[in-house]
Amino acid sequence: MKSVPHATSLRRAPVQRRSAERLTRILDACADLLDEVGYDALSTRAVALRAGVPIGSVYRFFGNKRAMADALAQRNLERYAERVTERLEETGEGGWRTAVDAVLDEYLAMKRTAPGFSLVDFGNQIPVGARYAEPNHRVADRLTELLSGYLDRAPDEDLRRVFLVAVETADTLVHLAFRVAPEGDARIIEETREMLRAYLARVLD
C-alpha cells in the first residue's frame, strides 16, 4: 500500500479508497512535473491535467502548490522510512554501522530515482512546512523513532540530537555531491560516509 501524507498537509484527508487513489495520482503527477518543469513553473492546473482529475479535486486536498509540495515531501519521508526498515529487516542484526549504511544508501537511491525528489526531497530544496517543523528535524525525529529499537537505545533527546547533527551533515554533503556530479560524486559520498561513522562511533560505540 502506498503511503499517504500526514493529514496536517491536507485540507481534507482521504477516507474512501477512490479518494486515496486520486490523491496518489495527484502527488505522482506533481513529482513528475517537478522534474520536467521545476517548481516555479509548476501549477495546480497542470497537475490536475497530468493526473487526469478535475481541478476541484486538487483544491479539495491542497490550497496551493506549496501545500502540495509539502505533502509530497512528507510522502517521501514515509517512503524513505519504509525503505530503510525493509533494508534493515533484510540485513538482520548488524549494529549501528549497518544502520548508517542503510540510511545513507536509501537516501542516495531516492535521490537518483524517485520522481521529484531532487527538487523536494523531504522539504529541504524547496522550503515547505511550518518553520517549527524544519525538514531535517522531521527526518531526525523519524530516524530516532525508527532506529532506537534497532540500536537498543532509548529514543531520548540525546539520541535525537545525535541524529539531527548527522542528518544536517549528510544533507549538506550529499547536496554538494550532486552539485558536483549528476549521479553524486562518489568520493564526496564516501567521505560523507566516513565522517558519519567517525562522529557516530564516538557517540554510539
GROMACS elastic network, one bead per residue, 0.5 to 0.9 nm:
[ bonds ]
;  ai    aj funct       b0    kb
    2    24     6  0.78754   500
    2    79     6  0.81563   500
    3    24     6  0.86323   500
    3    75     6  0.63805   500
    3    76     6  0.88854   500
    3    78     6  0.65968   500
    3    79     6  0.67543   500
    4     7     6  0.82955   500
    4    13     6  0.89839   500
    4    14     6  0.87389   500
    4    20     6  0.75780   500
    4    23     6  0.81172   500
    4    24     6  0.74809   500
    4    71     6  0.85336   500
    4    74     6  0.84916   500
    4    75     6  0.61857   500
    4    78     6  0.82338   500
    5     8     6  0.83056   500
    5     9     6  0.71475   500
    5    10     6  0.79718   500
    5    13     6  0.88992   500
    5    70     6  0.87999   500
    5    71     6  0.54173   500
    5    72     6  0.70883   500
    5    73     6  0.82687   500
    5    74     6  0.54362   500
    5    76     6  0.85331   500
    5    77     6  0.89770   500
    5    78     6  0.77349   500
    6     9     6  0.61520   500
    6    10     6  0.75358   500
    6    13     6  0.84546   500
    6    71     6  0.72944   500
    6    74     6  0.67201   500
    6    75     6  0.77429   500
    7    10     6  0.52363   500
    7    11     6  0.78520   500
    7    12     6  0.73810   500
    7    13     6  0.55969   500
    7    14     6  0.87923   500
    7    71     6  0.87164   500
    8    11     6  0.77325   500
    8    12     6  0.89185   500
    8    13     6  0.85995   500
    8    71     6  0.87450   500
    9    12     6  0.88540   500
    9    13     6  0.89373   500
    9    61     6  0.85485   500
    9    62     6  0.77825   500
    9    67     6  0.62081   500
    9    68     6  0.77260   500
    9    70     6  0.65813   500
    9    71     6  0.55172   500
    9    74     6  0.83267   500
    9   129     6  0.79532   500
   10    13     6  0.60079   500
   10    14     6  0.89912   500
   10    60     6  0.85148   500
   10    61     6  0.52238   500
   10    62     6  0.58107   500
   10    63     6  0.83712   500
   10    67     6  0.74607   500
   10    68     6  0.81636   500
   10    71     6  0.72960   500
   11    59     6  0.81710   500
   11    60     6  0.65411   500
   11    62     6  0.57119   500
   11    63     6  0.71714   500
   12    15     6  0.88518   500
   12    60     6  0.65985   500
   12    61     6  0.53636   500
   12    62     6  0.81521   500
   13    19     6  0.87788   500
   13    20     6  0.83063   500
   13    61     6  0.72342   500
   14    17     6  0.76231   500
   14    18     6  0.84284   500
   14    19     6  0.52836   500
   14    20     6  0.51134   500
   14    21     6  0.87621   500
   14    22     6  0.88556   500
   14    23     6  0.75259   500
   14    61     6  0.83842   500
   15    18     6  0.84736   500
   15    19     6  0.65967   500
   15    20     6  0.69549   500
   16    19     6  0.52757   500
   16    20     6  0.63883   500
   16    21     6  0.87536   500
   17    20     6  0.50573   500
   17    21     6  0.61498   500
   17    22     6  0.86016   500
   18    21     6  0.50945   500
   18    22     6  0.62126   500
   18    23     6  0.87070   500
   19    22     6  0.50398   500
   19    23     6  0.62749   500
   19    24     6  0.86947   500
   20    23     6  0.50622   500
   20    24     6  0.62600   500
   20    25     6  0.87340   500
   21    24     6  0.50198   500
   21    25     6  0.63028   500
   21    26     6  0.86984   500
   22    25     6  0.50845   500
   22    26     6  0.62517   500
   22    27     6  0.87676   500
   22    51     6  0.80798   500
   22    53     6  0.75712   500
   22    57     6  0.80943   500
   23    26     6  0.50386   500
   23    27     6  0.62775   500
   23    28     6  0.85303   500
   23    57     6  0.84774   500
   23    58     6  0.80440   500
   23    61     6  0.76812   500
   24    27     6  0.52332   500
   24    28     6  0.60177   500
   24    29     6  0.85036   500
   25    28     6  0.50273   500
   25    29     6  0.60402   500
   25    30     6  0.84958   500
   25    50     6  0.86982   500
   25    51     6  0.53997   500
   25    52     6  0.81608   500
   25    53     6  0.85420   500
   26    29     6  0.51566   500
   26    30     6  0.61534   500
   26    31     6  0.87071   500
   26    47     6  0.64621   500
   26    48     6  0.67386   500
   26    50     6  0.80508   500
   26    51     6  0.53493   500
   26    52     6  0.84697   500
   26    53     6  0.79199   500
   26    57     6  0.87924   500
   26    58     6  0.70612   500
   26    68     6  0.87290   500
   27    31     6  0.61506   500
   27    32     6  0.86336   500
   27    47     6  0.82868   500
   27    51     6  0.83790   500
   27    68     6  0.72980   500
   27    69     6  0.82837   500
   27    71     6  0.77892   500
   27    72     6  0.61148   500
   27    75     6  0.88012   500
   28    31     6  0.51485   500
   28    32     6  0.62811   500
   28    33     6  0.86682   500
   28    47     6  0.89490   500
   28    51     6  0.76503   500
   28    72     6  0.84555   500
   28   115     6  0.78524   500
   28   116     6  0.87549   500
   29    32     6  0.51402   500
   29    33     6  0.61030   500
   29    34     6  0.85211   500
   29    46     6  0.86688   500
   29    47     6  0.56052   500
   29    48     6  0.78628   500
   29    49     6  0.87212   500
   29    50     6  0.57320   500
   29    51     6  0.54057   500
   30    33     6  0.52530   500
   30    34     6  0.61370   500
   30    35     6  0.88817   500
   30    42     6  0.79163   500
   30    43     6  0.88106   500
   30    44     6  0.84281   500
   30    46     6  0.85741   500
   30    47     6  0.56040   500
   30    48     6  0.88139   500
   30    50     6  0.83424   500
   30    51     6  0.83693   500
   30    65     6  0.88261   500
   30    68     6  0.76654   500
   30    69     6  0.76263   500
   30    72     6  0.79300   500
   30   115     6  0.89391   500
   30   116     6  0.75889   500
   31    34     6  0.51980   500
   31    35     6  0.66913   500
   31    36     6  0.89285   500
   31    69     6  0.84036   500
   31    72     6  0.74223   500
   31   114     6  0.84457   500
   31   115     6  0.51898   500
   31   117     6  0.73817   500
   31   119     6  0.89246   500
   31   120     6  0.85900   500
   32    35     6  0.54074   500
   32    36     6  0.64513   500
   32    37     6  0.88416   500
   32    50     6  0.89527   500
   32   115     6  0.55635   500
   32   116     6  0.59560   500
   33    37     6  0.57598   500
   33    38     6  0.69880   500
   33    39     6  0.83784   500
   33    41     6  0.89891   500
   33    42     6  0.67994   500
   33    46     6  0.81334   500
   33    47     6  0.73012   500
   33    50     6  0.83115   500
   33   115     6  0.86853   500
   33   116     6  0.75121   500
   34    37     6  0.55836   500
   34    39     6  0.56962   500
   34    40     6  0.89464   500
   34    41     6  0.84438   500
   34    42     6  0.66523   500
   34   115     6  0.79008   500
   34   116     6  0.52485   500
   34   117     6  0.86348   500
   34   118     6  0.88840   500
   34   119     6  0.69621   500
   34   120     6  0.84423   500
   35    38     6  0.59148   500
   35    39     6  0.86032   500
   35   115     6  0.66581   500
   35   116     6  0.52758   500
   35   117     6  0.83470   500
   35   118     6  0.78595   500
   35   119     6  0.74931   500
   36   116     6  0.88060   500
   37    40     6  0.78676   500
   37    41     6  0.57980   500
   37    42     6  0.65223   500
   38    41     6  0.58134   500
   38    42     6  0.62824   500
   38   116     6  0.88194   500
   38   119     6  0.75729   500
   39    42     6  0.50363   500
   39    43     6  0.84150   500
   39    65     6  0.86912   500
   39    69     6  0.87922   500
   39   119     6  0.76337   500
   39   120     6  0.88821   500
   39   126     6  0.80686   500
   40    43     6  0.82654   500
   42    45     6  0.86607   500
   42    46     6  0.70362   500
   42    47     6  0.77067   500
   42    65     6  0.74523   500
   43    46     6  0.52710   500
   43    47     6  0.63730   500
   43    48     6  0.87330   500
   43    64     6  0.85458   500
   43    65     6  0.65225   500
   44    47     6  0.50377   500
   44    48     6  0.61670   500
   44    49     6  0.86443   500
   44    55     6  0.72650   500
   44    58     6  0.69054   500
   44    59     6  0.81563   500
   44    62     6  0.89679   500
   44    64     6  0.70189   500
   44    65     6  0.60300   500
   44    68     6  0.85875   500
   45    48     6  0.51139   500
   45    49     6  0.62333   500
   45    50     6  0.86663   500
   45    54     6  0.87334   500
   45    55     6  0.60287   500
   45    58     6  0.83531   500
   46    49     6  0.50753   500
   46    50     6  0.61295   500
   46    51     6  0.84957   500
   46    55     6  0.89418   500
   47    50     6  0.51285   500
   47    51     6  0.59719   500
   47    52     6  0.83948   500
   47    53     6  0.86231   500
   47    55     6  0.83744   500
   47    58     6  0.80142   500
   48    51     6  0.51125   500
   48    52     6  0.59398   500
   48    53     6  0.51934   500
   48    54     6  0.60396   500
   48    55     6  0.53057   500
   48    56     6  0.85281   500
   48    57     6  0.77422   500
   48    58     6  0.64022   500
   49    52     6  0.51362   500
   49    53     6  0.64628   500
   49    54     6  0.75619   500
   49    55     6  0.77798   500
   50    53     6  0.79480   500
   51    54     6  0.88057   500
   53    56     6  0.81175   500
   53    57     6  0.63858   500
   53    58     6  0.77016   500
   54    57     6  0.54059   500
   54    58     6  0.72333   500
   55    58     6  0.53230   500
   55    59     6  0.65985   500
   55    60     6  0.87192   500
   56    59     6  0.50488   500
   56    60     6  0.59838   500
   56    61     6  0.88385   500
   57    61     6  0.68247   500
   57    62     6  0.87547   500
   58    61     6  0.55348   500
   58    62     6  0.59593   500
   58    63     6  0.82072   500
   58    64     6  0.87745   500
   58    68     6  0.87428   500
   59    63     6  0.56097   500
   59    64     6  0.74290   500
   60    63     6  0.77823   500
   61    67     6  0.89325   500
   61    68     6  0.82408   500
   62    65     6  0.72983   500
   62    66     6  0.85330   500
   62    67     6  0.58033   500
   62    68     6  0.58858   500
   62    71     6  0.88401   500
   63    66     6  0.82252   500
   63    67     6  0.64726   500
   63    68     6  0.79953   500
   64    67     6  0.55564   500
   64    68     6  0.65704   500
   64    69     6  0.89508   500
   65    69     6  0.61220   500
   65    70     6  0.85322   500
   66    69     6  0.50128   500
   66    70     6  0.61454   500
   66    71     6  0.86277   500
   66   126     6  0.87158   500
   66   127     6  0.88374   500
   66   128     6  0.66379   500
   66   129     6  0.84558   500
   67    71     6  0.62499   500
   67    72     6  0.86602   500
   67   128     6  0.75436   500
   67   129     6  0.77092   500
   68    71     6  0.51050   500
   68    72     6  0.62866   500
   68    73     6  0.86855   500
   69    73     6  0.61583   500
   69    74     6  0.86513   500
   69   120     6  0.69436   500
   69   123     6  0.78233   500
   69   126     6  0.81011   500
   69   128     6  0.71232   500
   70    74     6  0.62443   500
   70    75     6  0.85896   500
   70   120     6  0.81877   500
   70   122     6  0.81529   500
   70   123     6  0.65665   500
   70   126     6  0.88240   500
   70   127     6  0.85149   500
   70   128     6  0.53241   500
   70   129     6  0.59206   500
   71    74     6  0.50795   500
   71    75     6  0.61381   500
   71    76     6  0.85247   500
   71   129     6  0.88598   500
   72    76     6  0.60694   500
   72    77     6  0.86548   500
   72   116     6  0.85665   500
   72   117     6  0.88278   500
   72   120     6  0.75913   500
   72   121     6  0.83384   500
   72   122     6  0.80349   500
   72   123     6  0.85250   500
   73    77     6  0.63367   500
   73    78     6  0.88205   500
   73   117     6  0.80852   500
   73   120     6  0.60262   500
   73   121     6  0.57830   500
   73   123     6  0.52746   500
   73   124     6  0.87761   500
   73   128     6  0.81826   500
   73   135     6  0.85734   500
   74    77     6  0.50728   500
   74    78     6  0.63869   500
   74    79     6  0.86971   500
   74   121     6  0.88542   500
   74   122     6  0.63299   500
   74   123     6  0.78952   500
   74   138     6  0.88694   500
   75    78     6  0.51033   500
   75    79     6  0.61495   500
   75    80     6  0.84249   500
   75   122     6  0.83260   500
   76    79     6  0.51362   500
   76    80     6  0.59637   500
   76    81     6  0.85622   500
   76   110     6  0.86943   500
   76   114     6  0.86304   500
   76   117     6  0.75944   500
   76   120     6  0.87266   500
   76   121     6  0.65804   500
   76   122     6  0.61716   500
   77    81     6  0.61362   500
   77    82     6  0.86040   500
   77   121     6  0.79438   500
   77   122     6  0.58722   500
   77   138     6  0.83647   500
   77   139     6  0.71454   500
   77   142     6  0.82662   500
   78    81     6  0.50999   500
   78    82     6  0.62566   500
   78    83     6  0.87068   500
   78   142     6  0.87188   500
   79    83     6  0.62139   500
   79    84     6  0.86901   500
   80    83     6  0.50805   500
   80    84     6  0.62296   500
   80    85     6  0.85512   500
   80   103     6  0.86338   500
   80   106     6  0.69892   500
   80   107     6  0.70552   500
   80   110     6  0.77328   500
   81    84     6  0.51731   500
   81    85     6  0.60858   500
   81    86     6  0.86023   500
   81   103     6  0.87052   500
   81   142     6  0.74469   500
   81   143     6  0.76425   500
   81   146     6  0.74958   500
   82    85     6  0.50987   500
   82    86     6  0.61555   500
   82    87     6  0.85806   500
   83    86     6  0.51544   500
   83    87     6  0.61285   500
   83    88     6  0.86675   500
   83   102     6  0.86432   500
   83   103     6  0.88913   500
   83   106     6  0.66581   500
   84    87     6  0.50592   500
   84    88     6  0.62035   500
   84    89     6  0.86016   500
   84    99     6  0.82365   500
   84   102     6  0.58509   500
   84   103     6  0.60085   500
   84   105     6  0.88197   500
   84   106     6  0.64064   500
   84   107     6  0.87870   500
   84   146     6  0.87466   500
   85    88     6  0.52236   500
   85    89     6  0.61659   500
   85    90     6  0.86602   500
   85   102     6  0.86659   500
   85   146     6  0.75757   500
   85   147     6  0.87442   500
   86    89     6  0.50768   500
   86    90     6  0.62231   500
   86    91     6  0.87557   500
   87    90     6  0.51693   500
   87    91     6  0.63343   500
   87    92     6  0.86184   500
   87    99     6  0.88237   500
   87   102     6  0.63886   500
   87   106     6  0.84149   500
   88    91     6  0.51262   500
   88    92     6  0.58859   500
   88    93     6  0.77988   500
   88    94     6  0.84041   500
   88    98     6  0.77777   500
   88    99     6  0.68394   500
   88   102     6  0.69558   500
   88   150     6  0.85663   500
   89    92     6  0.52595   500
   89    93     6  0.83077   500
   91    94     6  0.69873   500
   91    98     6  0.80010   500
   93    98     6  0.82603   500
   93   150     6  0.78432   500
   94    97     6  0.71677   500
   94    98     6  0.52842   500
   94    99     6  0.74541   500
   95    98     6  0.56684   500
   95    99     6  0.66773   500
   95   150     6  0.78013   500
   95   151     6  0.66371   500
   96   100     6  0.61090   500
   96   101     6  0.86043   500
   96   147     6  0.87940   500
   96   150     6  0.80597   500
   96   151     6  0.61812   500
   96   200     6  0.83656   500
   96   201     6  0.87178   500
   96   204     6  0.75260   500
   96   205     6  0.85836   500
   97   100     6  0.50213   500
   97   101     6  0.62301   500
   97   102     6  0.86088   500
   97   197     6  0.69779   500
   97   200     6  0.86627   500
   97   201     6  0.86463   500
   98   101     6  0.51658   500
   98   102     6  0.62511   500
   98   103     6  0.86822   500
   99   102     6  0.50792   500
   99   103     6  0.61391   500
   99   104     6  0.86367   500
   99   147     6  0.76589   500
   99   150     6  0.81927   500
   99   151     6  0.83745   500
  100   103     6  0.50840   500
  100   104     6  0.61299   500
  100   105     6  0.83434   500
  100   193     6  0.81040   500
  100   196     6  0.78276   500
  100   197     6  0.75982   500
  100   200     6  0.89433   500
  101   104     6  0.52670   500
  101   105     6  0.57380   500
  101   106     6  0.82667   500
  101   193     6  0.76994   500
  102   105     6  0.51982   500
  102   106     6  0.58747   500
  102   107     6  0.83415   500
  103   106     6  0.56377   500
  103   107     6  0.63232   500
  103   108     6  0.88200   500
  103   143     6  0.85911   500
  104   107     6  0.52052   500
  104   108     6  0.62351   500
  104   109     6  0.86691   500
  104   170     6  0.80129   500
  104   193     6  0.76418   500
  105   108     6  0.50941   500
  105   109     6  0.61291   500
  105   110     6  0.87105   500
  106   110     6  0.62395   500
  106   111     6  0.84847   500
  107   110     6  0.52535   500
  107   111     6  0.60979   500
  107   112     6  0.87259   500
  108   112     6  0.62710   500
  108   113     6  0.86858   500
  108   174     6  0.80179   500
  108   183     6  0.89298   500
  108   184     6  0.81682   500
  109   112     6  0.52269   500
  109   113     6  0.61175   500
  109   114     6  0.77694   500
  110   113     6  0.51343   500
  110   115     6  0.83837   500
  110   117     6  0.68359   500
  110   118     6  0.85277   500
  110   121     6  0.84220   500
  111   114     6  0.62846   500
  111   115     6  0.87076   500
  111   116     6  0.89445   500
  111   117     6  0.58606   500
  111   118     6  0.57576   500
  111   121     6  0.74795   500
  111   178     6  0.88762   500
  111   183     6  0.84989   500
  111   184     6  0.89366   500
  112   115     6  0.87324   500
  112   117     6  0.81616   500
  112   118     6  0.77070   500
  112   182     6  0.86054   500
  112   183     6  0.64048   500
  112   184     6  0.83512   500
  113   116     6  0.89782   500
  113   117     6  0.79409   500
  113   118     6  0.89302   500
  114   117     6  0.54847   500
  114   118     6  0.79674   500
  114   121     6  0.89820   500
  115   118     6  0.77012   500
  116   119     6  0.56442   500
  116   120     6  0.62007   500
  116   121     6  0.74203   500
  117   120     6  0.51018   500
  117   122     6  0.79038   500
  118   121     6  0.59309   500
  118   125     6  0.76724   500
  119   123     6  0.84249   500
  119   124     6  0.83947   500
  119   125     6  0.55146   500
  119   126     6  0.66841   500
  120   123     6  0.51287   500
  120   124     6  0.64934   500
  120   125     6  0.52492   500
  120   126     6  0.56271   500
  120   127     6  0.83216   500
  120   128     6  0.87142   500
  121   124     6  0.64610   500
  121   125     6  0.67495   500
  121   126     6  0.84811   500
  122   125     6  0.79944   500
  122   126     6  0.89658   500
  122   128     6  0.88235   500
  122   135     6  0.58154   500
  122   136     6  0.77372   500
  122   138     6  0.82414   500
  122   139     6  0.76492   500
  123   126     6  0.56322   500
  123   127     6  0.55436   500
  123   128     6  0.54226   500
  123   129     6  0.75433   500
  123   134     6  0.79702   500
  123   135     6  0.53935   500
  123   136     6  0.83735   500
  124   127     6  0.55727   500
  124   128     6  0.75833   500
  124   134     6  0.81246   500
  124   135     6  0.59252   500
  124   136     6  0.75425   500
  124   171     6  0.86374   500
  125   128     6  0.87483   500
  127   134     6  0.82519   500
  127   135     6  0.81281   500
  128   131     6  0.82988   500
  128   134     6  0.80122   500
  128   135     6  0.78905   500
  129   132     6  0.83469   500
  129   133     6  0.64618   500
  129   134     6  0.70257   500
  129   135     6  0.78005   500
  130   133     6  0.52649   500
  130   134     6  0.68993   500
  131   134     6  0.57462   500
  132   137     6  0.88017   500
  133   136     6  0.83320   500
  133   137     6  0.63890   500
  133   138     6  0.64763   500
  134   137     6  0.53949   500
  134   138     6  0.65147   500
  134   139     6  0.89953   500
  135   138     6  0.50305   500
  135   139     6  0.63497   500
  135   140     6  0.86987   500
  136   140     6  0.60154   500
  136   141     6  0.84286   500
  136   164     6  0.68171   500
  136   167     6  0.64827   500
  136   168     6  0.64829   500
  136   171     6  0.82331   500
  137   140     6  0.50635   500
  137   141     6  0.60310   500
  137   142     6  0.84874   500
  137   160     6  0.89302   500
  137   164     6  0.64835   500
  137   167     6  0.85992   500
  137   168     6  0.89291   500
  138   141     6  0.52374   500
  138   142     6  0.61807   500
  138   143     6  0.86720   500
  139   142     6  0.50902   500
  139   143     6  0.61064   500
  139   144     6  0.84906   500
  139   163     6  0.86039   500
  139   164     6  0.78526   500
  139   167     6  0.73787   500
  140   143     6  0.51495   500
  140   144     6  0.60140   500
  140   145     6  0.85622   500
  140   160     6  0.62104   500
  140   161     6  0.79124   500
  140   162     6  0.85711   500
  140   163     6  0.53261   500
  140   165     6  0.85426   500
  140   166     6  0.84729   500
  140   167     6  0.65504   500
  140   168     6  0.89288   500
  141   144     6  0.51361   500
  141   145     6  0.62626   500
  141   146     6  0.85595   500
  141   160     6  0.64082   500
  141   163     6  0.80902   500
  141   164     6  0.80068   500
  142   145     6  0.51685   500
  142   146     6  0.60172   500
  142   147     6  0.85244   500
  143   147     6  0.56744   500
  143   148     6  0.78915   500
  143   160     6  0.82191   500
  143   163     6  0.72249   500
  144   147     6  0.54857   500
  144   148     6  0.55981   500
  144   149     6  0.89560   500
  144   154     6  0.89866   500
  144   155     6  0.58472   500
  144   156     6  0.81990   500
  144   159     6  0.67346   500
  144   160     6  0.56715   500
  144   163     6  0.69020   500
  145   148     6  0.59303   500
  145   149     6  0.79445   500
  145   155     6  0.64038   500
  145   160     6  0.88592   500
  146   149     6  0.71390   500
  146   150     6  0.77092   500
  147   150     6  0.50111   500
  147   151     6  0.59970   500
  147   152     6  0.83054   500
  147   153     6  0.83764   500
  147   155     6  0.84294   500
  148   151     6  0.51825   500
  148   152     6  0.58523   500
  148   153     6  0.50204   500
  148   154     6  0.60082   500
  148   155     6  0.53940   500
  148   156     6  0.88703   500
  148   159     6  0.80606   500
  149   153     6  0.62865   500
  149   154     6  0.75886   500
  149   155     6  0.81159   500
  150   153     6  0.78593   500
  151   154     6  0.87316   500
  151   204     6  0.85785   500
  153   156     6  0.83164   500
  153   159     6  0.78501   500
  154   159     6  0.75315   500
  155   158     6  0.80607   500
  155   159     6  0.61120   500
  155   160     6  0.69668   500
  156   159     6  0.55314   500
  156   160     6  0.63004   500
  156   161     6  0.87457   500
  157   161     6  0.59974   500
  157   162     6  0.85407   500
  158   161     6  0.51824   500
  158   162     6  0.63091   500
  158   163     6  0.87781   500
  159   162     6  0.50427   500
  159   163     6  0.62617   500
  159   164     6  0.85588   500
  159   203     6  0.89473   500
  160   163     6  0.51557   500
  160   164     6  0.60646   500
  160   165     6  0.86829   500
  161   165     6  0.62187   500
  161   166     6  0.85687   500
  162   165     6  0.53174   500
  162   166     6  0.62674   500
  162   167     6  0.86267   500
  162   199     6  0.89040   500
  162   200     6  0.77573   500
  162   203     6  0.77630   500
  163   167     6  0.58803   500
  163   168     6  0.84287   500
  163   200     6  0.88808   500
  164   167     6  0.50648   500
  164   168     6  0.60383   500
  164   169     6  0.84754   500
  165   168     6  0.52566   500
  165   169     6  0.61581   500
  165   170     6  0.85982   500
  166   169     6  0.51598   500
  166   170     6  0.60517   500
  166   171     6  0.84194   500
  166   196     6  0.63872   500
  166   199     6  0.79160   500
  166   200     6  0.79914   500
  167   170     6  0.51249   500
  167   171     6  0.58477   500
  167   172     6  0.85503   500
  168   171     6  0.51543   500
  168   172     6  0.63166   500
  168   173     6  0.87361   500
  169   172     6  0.54422   500
  169   173     6  0.63058   500
  169   174     6  0.85550   500
  169   192     6  0.80790   500
  169   195     6  0.87878   500
  169   196     6  0.79720   500
  170   173     6  0.52024   500
  170   174     6  0.58031   500
  170   175     6  0.83417   500
  170   189     6  0.89542   500
  170   192     6  0.64152   500
  170   193     6  0.82233   500
  170   195     6  0.88900   500
  170   196     6  0.75494   500
  171   174     6  0.53633   500
  171   175     6  0.61601   500
  171   176     6  0.85937   500
  172   175     6  0.53770   500
  172   176     6  0.63120   500
  172   177     6  0.88380   500
  173   177     6  0.61921   500
  173   178     6  0.87550   500
  173   188     6  0.72227   500
  173   189     6  0.74667   500
  173   191     6  0.89018   500
  173   192     6  0.64188   500
  174   178     6  0.63306   500
  174   179     6  0.86142   500
  174   184     6  0.73146   500
  174   185     6  0.86458   500
  174   188     6  0.76465   500
  174   189     6  0.65178   500
  174   192     6  0.75173   500
  175   178     6  0.51779   500
  175   179     6  0.61988   500
  175   180     6  0.87014   500
  175   184     6  0.82043   500
  176   179     6  0.50564   500
  176   180     6  0.62815   500
  176   181     6  0.87404   500
  176   184     6  0.81625   500
  176   185     6  0.83465   500
  176   188     6  0.78755   500
  177   180     6  0.52320   500
  177   181     6  0.62745   500
  177   182     6  0.83280   500
  177   183     6  0.82002   500
  177   186     6  0.75558   500
  177   187     6  0.83037   500
  177   188     6  0.56491   500
  177   189     6  0.64401   500
  178   181     6  0.50591   500
  178   182     6  0.54360   500
  178   183     6  0.61836   500
  178   185     6  0.63875   500
  179   182     6  0.68336   500
  179   184     6  0.74352   500
  179   185     6  0.83412   500
  180   183     6  0.88945   500
  180   184     6  0.69261   500
  180   185     6  0.61207   500
  180   188     6  0.89997   500
  181   185     6  0.51232   500
  181   186     6  0.86458   500
  182   185     6  0.77791   500
  183   186     6  0.84661   500
  184   187     6  0.88169   500
  184   188     6  0.79100   500
  184   189     6  0.71337   500
  185   188     6  0.55004   500
  185   189     6  0.62560   500
  185   190     6  0.87946   500
  186   189     6  0.50854   500
  186   190     6  0.61883   500
  186   191     6  0.86475   500
  187   190     6  0.51609   500
  187   191     6  0.61915   500
  187   192     6  0.85329   500
  188   191     6  0.50720   500
  188   192     6  0.60911   500
  188   193     6  0.86518   500
  189   193     6  0.62820   500
  189   194     6  0.87453   500
  190   194     6  0.62338   500
  190   195     6  0.85448   500
  191   194     6  0.50344   500
  191   195     6  0.60220   500
  191   196     6  0.85338   500
  192   195     6  0.50974   500
  192   196     6  0.61670   500
  192   197     6  0.86002   500
  193   196     6  0.52082   500
  193   197     6  0.61980   500
  193   198     6  0.86527   500
  194   197     6  0.50627   500
  194   198     6  0.60987   500
  194   199     6  0.86247   500
  195   198     6  0.51601   500
  195   199     6  0.62249   500
  195   200     6  0.85562   500
  196   199     6  0.52275   500
  196   200     6  0.59933   500
  196   201     6  0.83358   500
  197   200     6  0.51813   500
  197   201     6  0.57790   500
  197   202     6  0.86613   500
  198   201     6  0.52339   500
  198   202     6  0.67027   500
  199   202     6  0.55813   500
  199   203     6  0.68595   500
  199   204     6  0.88276   500
  200   203     6  0.50296   500
  200   204     6  0.55937   500
  200   205     6  0.76257   500
  201   204     6  0.53014   500
  201   205     6  0.51220   500
  202   205     6  0.62277   500
